Each structure stands twice: as structure tokens, then as C-alpha cells.
Amino acid sequence: MPLLWRVYLPSAAVLALAALALIVLPVSVSRRTLPPEMLVISGALVLALVVNLVLIRHSLSAVRQLVVLARGV
């Protein structure tokens, strides 16, 4: 699988899950965002970023292995 797709697909999956969560979960944001709402939004953003980082790191593991191999040559 090309590297582009190995990086793109996990990111797309994270965004799709975030969109699905917004559709399914009973959440709303006030006109003036309240502190508890900001906390939930910030927590969801951090979770999405961490999941995205883990998936991208996994996707690029073959490149990391190639770099280690190239350094040993």
C-alpha cells in the first residue's frame, strides 16, 4: 500500500469517528461557550490528536525501519 494511503486512511478514520460521535452523542454548544463545554471539546480534540498520532506512527513504522537499516549500511 502506498505511504500516502497508509497515512491518510487512519487520519480519515479518526475524523470519521469524530463526526460520527457528533452525530450520535447528545451534545450541544451554547452561543457563548461555557467552561464545561470547552472542557469536553478540548478533551475530544486531545483524544482525536492522540489517536491520530498513534495511528500515523504505526503507519510510518516501515519508514522508520528503513531508516535504521540505511544507517547500518
C-alpha positions as CSV (number, residue, x, y, z in Angstrom):
1,M,0.0,0.0,0.0
2,P,1.5,3.4,-0.9
3,L,2.7,5.6,2.0
4,L,0.2,8.3,1.2
5,W,-2.7,5.9,1.8
6,R,-1.1,4.4,4.9
7,V,-1.0,7.9,6.5
8,Y,-4.3,9.2,5.0
9,L,-6.6,6.3,5.9
10,P,-6.0,6.3,9.7
11,S,-6.4,10.1,9.7
12,A,-9.7,9.9,7.8
13,A,-10.9,7.2,10.2
14,V,-10.2,9.4,13.2
15,L,-12.1,12.3,11.5
16,A,-15.0,10.0,10.6
17,L,-15.3,8.7,14.1
18,A,-15.2,12.3,15.5
19,A,-18.0,13.2,13.0
20,L,-20.0,10.1,14.0
21,A,-19.6,11.0,17.7
22,L,-21.0,14.5,17.0
23,I,-24.0,13.0,15.1
24,V,-24.8,10.2,17.6
25,L,-24.0,11.8,21.0
26,P,-26.4,14.3,22.5
27,V,-24.1,17.2,22.7
28,S,-24.6,20.9,22.0
29,V,-22.7,24.1,22.5
30,S,-24.2,27.3,23.8
31,R,-24.0,30.6,21.9
32,R,-21.4,31.6,24.5
33,T,-19.3,28.5,25.1
34,L,-19.4,27.6,28.8
35,P,-16.4,26.2,30.6
36,P,-17.7,22.6,30.9
37,E,-18.4,22.6,27.1
38,M,-14.9,23.9,26.5
39,L,-13.5,21.1,28.6
40,V,-15.4,18.5,26.7
41,I,-14.4,20.0,23.3
42,S,-10.8,20.2,24.4
43,G,-10.8,16.7,25.7
44,A,-12.3,15.3,22.5
45,L,-9.6,17.2,20.5
46,V,-6.8,15.9,22.6
47,L,-8.2,12.3,22.3
48,A,-8.5,12.7,18.5
49,L,-5.0,14.0,18.2
50,V,-3.5,11.2,20.4
51,V,-5.3,8.5,18.4
52,N,-4.2,10.2,15.1
53,L,-0.6,10.3,16.4
54,V,-0.6,6.6,17.3
55,L,-2.1,5.5,14.0
56,I,0.3,7.7,12.0
57,R,3.2,6.4,14.0
58,H,2.1,2.8,13.2
59,S,1.6,3.7,9.5
60,L,5.2,5.1,9.3
61,S,6.9,2.2,11.1
62,A,8.1,0.7,7.9
63,V,9.9,4.0,7.0
64,R,11.4,4.1,10.5
65,Q,12.7,0.5,10.0
66,L,14.2,1.5,6.6
67,V,16.0,4.5,8.1
68,V,17.5,2.2,10.8
69,L,18.6,-0.2,8.1
70,A,20.0,2.5,5.9
71,R,22.1,3.9,8.8
72,G,23.6,0.5,9.4
73,V,24.8,0.2,5.8
